[in-house]
Amino acid sequence: MRRSIIATAVAVAALVAPPIAPAQTEIRISTAAPDSSPLSDAFRTIKQRMEAKFPGAVKVSVHTASSLFRQGTELPAMQRGNLEMASTVTFEIDAQLPEYGAFSAAYLFRDADHLIKTFRSDIGKEYYEAVSSKMGLVILDTAYLGTRTVNLNNDKRIEKPSDLNGTKMRMPPGASFQVLAKALDSTPVSMPITEVYLALKTGQIDAQDNPTNMTRD
């Protein structure tokens, strides 16, 4: 079975390609993160180190801002053998392994250290093994991308969840995120991260939530 690589953020997974053969091996990395984000910088570091470690044997290309695959389509692309590595988040894995849906719940982890410790414990080992055996993908590691922060396209004062009533909030697809938006008393609207800026500008949505390093210019 062909293996791929995933990299998830608040559960970053990474999926790996076949063993390096004498011929040059190509590893394409796809991410929805903006080109200027720390995650994109991390992938460029992987490219530099892999090509330095295996000169002439490995070629790594980094495709940011969903320029190669749309957000949400990377995981099945890896399973079909059309992509070698991507940054995916837990809700994308939950779609195939719903028994691990708790990892996408809000406020599950106290802080970044708690998140990393959990995924490097026996609990994380069980999760990684399930993804490998049931999905044919290999999680390289889990990373913390930052605290999710709600941004609005207006100056409405928000002090409690009920203040978000009637607010159309962009959320990634996935049941856990839809539940979170509704718990905040907002109306969830699913769309890829690359469409958020224009949607906020045109009023298709009123708000979005992401770590600020993923949405800054």
Secondary structure, 3 states (H helix, E strand, C coil): CCCEEEEECCCCECCCCCCCCCCCEEEEEECCCCCCCHHHHHHHHHHHHHHHHCCCCEEEEEECCCCCCCCCCHHHHHHCCCCCEECECHHHHHCCCHHHHHHHCCCCCCCHHHHHHHHCCHHHHHHHHHHHHHHCEEEEEECCCCCCEEEECCCCCCCCHHHHCCCEEEECCCHHHHHHHHHCCCEEEECCHHHHHHHHHHCCCCEEEECHHHCCC
